[in-house]
Amino acid sequence: MDSDDQPTGGNIPEHSEPGAAIPSRRRMLALGAVGVSAALTIRPAFAQTAVSVMNCQIPVPDASGAGKYIDKNGKLVAPGTKGAFPGAPRPFTGEEVKRAFGGQSLPGTSYDQSQAYLQYIRRLRAGQSGFTCYASIQMPR
């Protein structure tokens, strides 16, 4: 090794173990380069995840509730129940749902219908279609 690669004598802390290796400058620079490389590799993965979360879909209701209506509390009820709404004609994207949680109505819905659908989405549980998408929207970034 070059003399530039070896650490200078400097002060060695008293609590260091005798014979403990002190990394060379070259080794420290290499470790720093690996850290930067890892950060540059992970960032695009986060960006891709964010895009996929916004494009995921939440059916209202899911296939097991097909044909049922959704009441103002987000519960599935029999078709024709007073004050309840038929299911959405298409699934909503994560981006649409996120905006609706921020105060906008879901696309193609009235205010009351949107609120009922959002209540249904809030009640989703693991195993139901759309749950993973909903959970992803709730995660802080």
C-alpha positions in Angstrom: 0.0 0.0 0.0 1.1 3.6 -0.6 1.9 5.7 2.4 -1.1 7.9 1.4 -3.4 4.9 1.9 -2.3 4.3 5.5 -3.9 6.2 8.3 -1.7 8.8 9.9 -0.5 8.0 13.4 -3.0 10.5 14.9 -4.7 9.9 18.2 -6.2 6.5 18.7 -9.0 6.5 21.3 -8.1 4.8 24.5 -11.2 2.6 24.3 -10.0 1.0 21.0 -9.1 -2.7 21.3 -5.4 -3.4 20.9 -4.7 -4.5 17.3 -8.0 -3.3 16.0 -7.7 -2.5 12.3 -8.0 1.1 11.3 -9.5 1.4 7.8 -7.3 3.1 5.2 -8.4 6.2 3.3 -8.8 4.2 0.1 -11.1 1.8 2.0 -13.2 4.6 3.4 -13.6 6.2 0.0 -14.6 2.9 -1.5 -17.3 2.5 1.2 -18.6 6.0 0.5 -18.8 5.2 -3.3 -20.8 2.0 -2.5 -23.2 4.1 -0.4 -23.8 6.6 -3.2 -24.3 3.9 -5.7 -26.9 2.2 -3.5 -28.8 5.5 -3.0 -28.9 6.1 -6.7 -30.2 2.6 -7.4 -32.9 2.8 -4.7 -34.4 6.2 -5.7 -35.7 5.0 -9.1 -37.3 2.0 -7.3 -39.1 4.4 -5.0 -40.3 6.5 -7.9 -41.5 3.4 -9.7 -43.4 2.3 -6.6 -45.1 5.7 -6.3 -46.2 5.5 -9.9 -47.6 2.0 -9.5 -49.5 3.0 -6.4 -51.2 5.8 -8.2 -52.2 3.4 -11.0 -53.5 0.6 -8.8 -57.2 0.0 -8.9 -59.9 -0.3 -6.2 -63.3 -1.8 -7.4 -66.3 -0.5 -5.6 -67.6 -3.0 -4.6 -65.3 -5.9 -5.2 -66.3 -9.0 -7.1 -67.9 -10.7 -4.0 -70.3 -7.7 -3.6 -71.2 -7.4 -7.3 -74.8 -6.3 -7.8 -75.2 -4.9 -4.3 -75.6 -1.3 -3.4 -73.5 0.8 -1.0 -75.1 2.8 1.8 -73.9 6.1 3.2 -71.8 4.1 5.8 -70.0 2.1 3.1 -71.8 -1.1 3.9 -73.1 -3.4 1.2 -76.9 -3.6 1.1 -79.6 -5.1 -1.1 -80.2 -3.4 -4.5 -82.8 -0.7 -4.4 -82.2 0.2 -0.7 -83.3 3.7 -0.1 -80.4 6.2 0.2 -77.9 3.6 -1.2 -76.0 3.8 -4.4 -75.3 1.2 -7.1 -71.6 0.1 -7.4 -69.2 2.1 -9.5 -69.2 1.2 -13.2 -65.4 1.0 -13.2 -62.6 0.6 -10.5 -61.1 3.9 -9.3 -57.3 4.4 -9.5 -55.2 5.0 -6.5 -54.6 8.6 -7.7 -58.4 9.3 -7.9 -59.0 7.9 -4.5 -56.1 9.8 -3.0 -57.5 13.1 -4.4 -61.0 12.2 -3.1 -59.6 11.7 0.4 -58.2 15.2 -0.1 -61.6 16.7 -0.6 -62.5 16.1 -4.3 -65.3 13.8 -5.4 -64.5 10.5 -7.1 -64.9 10.9 -10.9 -68.4 10.5 -12.2 -70.1 10.6 -8.8 -72.1 13.0 -6.8 -70.8 14.3 -3.5 -73.0 11.9 -1.5 -72.2 8.9 -3.7 -68.5 9.7 -3.5 -68.7 9.8 0.3 -70.4 6.5 0.4 -67.8 4.9 -1.9 -65.0 6.4 0.3 -66.6 4.9 3.4 -66.7 1.5 1.6 -63.0 1.9 0.7 -62.1 2.8 4.3 -63.8 -0.4 5.4 -61.7 -2.6 3.1 -59.8 -5.5 4.8 -57.0 -7.7 3.8 -58.1 -10.2 1.2 -60.6 -7.9 -0.5 -59.9 -6.5 -3.9 -58.4 -3.1 -3.7 -57.1 -3.4 -0.1 -53.5 -3.4 -1.1 -54.0 -0.3 -3.2 -55.8 1.4 -0.4 -53.1 0.5 2.1 -50.4 1.8 -0.2 -52.2 5.1 -0.5 -52.3 5.5 3.3 -48.5 4.9 3.7 -46.5 8.1 4.2 -43.8 8.8 1.7 
